Amino acid sequence: MADPNRRPAISHLTDRRTKASLSRVVRKVEFPLKSAETPDGQTPLPANTGANYETDWARRYPSRVTRRIALSTVGKAVIQYYASPTIRGLDRLHDLDGPAIFASNHQSHADTLVMLTSIPAPWRHKAFVGAAADYFFGNRTTAAISALFIGAIPIERTSINRNTIEKAVALLRGGWSMVIYPEGGRSPDGWGQEFRPGAAFLAKQAGVPVVPVHIRGTFDILRKGRNWPKRSKAIVNFGRPLEFAEEDNNRRFTRKLQAAVESLADETATGNWFAARQRAHAEDSPGLQGPDTSTWRRRWSLTENEDDQGGSHRRWPYV
């Protein structure tokens, strides 16, 4: 005999569906009033690390004085000992007036100290560095050191972050100069990589020129994967500032910038400014990427160029 107090199974199912629908409605109503739940498999970003790290304090007077003293004493001594850089092309900056973006190839973590101690005054005293948010700002300790001693601001390498872009543009418009590496990361084998359009975009937005820079020799000082530097010889070659023209777009300006750095690399490798300029005019400069061949052959090409310095014939630029 059926139990009169027992509800049919279909009734239980209907009740569960009704409750689930009501729960969804309630969550939708709550959403504007509180933060949405974090999706499964993701965690909220820390409030003050990575691209979220606030660096305004690093441009206040006490921090600027600390950074200037540190770079002119310890920083310069370290670079002189390990790199003893030869600086070329400063005459090309004679007509540069106001802030600029100094865009260089990227071989080593030594590049930043080399750049910050090689850029002439007054730009050196009011410069900041676009540094990888995931590497230099991964925790608060490294973030504070990077912001204080090299004036770094976090830059996203894998996505677009409006806050970091707006920060860089605001600083450039406010009279600060920027050091940036358009390759987006260090060279894995000593040769260069294709430039990304970040420098072009910032130059257009801020209305400042871009100074192409080529650094040679820092890969041997502190290559990727090495934990301790060794002594080598570096050369820093500054090119003529490039203006973002009306007919330019980000891609075209990036190609122009990369071609300028390739010409500087050719000039440094051959020691022949005139021949390098001729090849640049003919769009025939050796590329930063090196020969398209096997790994051992690419490395051998670097060694060959290193052993054959000062010649006037054309060869791949040692970077």
C-alpha angles and dihedrals in degrees: 000000000000120000107243091208094054115102119219117258090241089059091055090050092050091050092052092050091048092051092048092051091048090050091053091050091050092050090051090051092048095050099083090046098052139018118283117253118266110256117249113276095023133094128201115262116253112263097238110027137079115011089347094065111119113224103175090109090062091066096052119107100261092050093046092051091048092049094047093051092045094050095044093049118023096017095049093044092052093049093046090052098046103028110014088196125212109217120210137174099036089134088066089066093058094107096040109119121180132358123340142177112248105207118190141171112259123229106144148002084257089070094081096054090043090052096044092051095042102047106097125239135298092031093049092060094053105038136123131191128230101225130183108268094211094052109032097030100039092118135012095256097055090038092056093046092049094047095046104041103033100021092239127177121195118258123187113233100189103037143021116266114188094199095058092044092050090048092053093046092048092051092048091049088047093060101268122131123221135219112208138167110217092196089072095225145021122292113264095208109016097271125103131256135221114284120246122221098246095104091048092051093049092046091053095045096045097036095230131132124252120230112208112220131186122200120194128190104021093106088071091048098055113352123183110287096023117117100196130040126238128203120269140143122269132194123198115197120188120204133203115286115262121218123211101244127207092250092051127099126187094269095047093047091048090055089049091051094048091049090053092052090047090053090051089050090051091049092050094046097048100031088222112116095180096051091046090052091050091053091046091052089051090047087239103120116136109260124246090236093072128214118339097238143099123319095250091049092051091051091047089053090056091051091047091054092046092053093045102056124157098027121135100217122100119266139147109291113250106231 
